Amino acid sequence: LLIIIWNSMINKNIVLFSLNMTSSIEWLQNFPPAEHSYNELPILMNF
């Protein structure tokens, strides 16, 4: 039972990892985009 669960987790992670690596534009950028910078920090409110 543990071998079956372990095998399914490994196979699922490898497939997801390989699909996301080639199609994700985030891996091609060296720096975070402008909307994820320190210029737009969220405002904290105390209630």
Backbone torsions as a table, in degrees:
resi	resn	phi	psi	omega
1	LEU	NA	-45.0	179.8
2	LEU	-65.9	-35.0	179.2
3	ILE	-66.3	-39.0	179.7
4	ILE	-66.0	-44.4	178.7
5	ILE	-64.5	-45.3	-179.9
6	TRP	-61.5	-44.3	-179.4
7	ASN	-64.1	-40.9	179.6
8	SER	-67.2	-36.4	178.3
9	MET	-67.8	-41.5	-179.9
10	ILE	-65.6	-45.2	-179.3
11	ASN	-64.2	-39.7	-180.0
12	LYS	-66.4	-42.6	-178.6
13	ASN	-66.6	-38.4	-179.4
14	ILE	-66.4	-42.2	-179.3
15	VAL	-66.5	-46.3	179.9
16	LEU	-64.2	-39.7	-178.1
17	PHE	-65.9	-43.0	-178.1
18	SER	-70.1	-34.1	178.9
19	LEU	-71.4	-39.6	-177.6
20	ASN	-74.6	-28.1	-177.8
21	MET	-67.7	-40.4	-174.0
22	THR	-84.1	-28.0	-173.0
23	SER	-102.0	-10.7	-175.5
24	SER	-84.3	127.1	-179.8
25	ILE	-76.6	-17.9	-179.0
26	GLU	-66.7	-28.3	-179.8
27	TRP	-74.5	-18.5	-178.7
28	LEU	-86.4	-18.2	-178.2
29	GLN	-88.4	139.0	177.8
30	ASN	-82.1	-33.1	-177.8
31	PHE	-122.9	158.3	177.5
32	PRO	-66.6	150.8	179.4
33	PRO	-67.0	169.2	-173.9
34	ALA	-62.3	-31.4	-178.4
35	GLU	-74.3	-6.0	176.7
36	HIS	-114.4	35.1	-177.2
37	SER	-102.8	177.6	179.9
38	TYR	-78.3	-6.9	179.2
39	ASN	-72.0	-20.7	-177.6
40	GLU	-121.9	62.9	177.3
41	LEU	-77.5	145.0	178.7
42	PRO	-69.3	152.5	179.3
43	ILE	-91.3	129.7	177.4
44	LEU	-93.5	132.3	-179.4
45	MET	-117.5	139.2	174.5
46	ASN	-102.8	125.5	179.1
47	PHE	-104.6	NA	NA
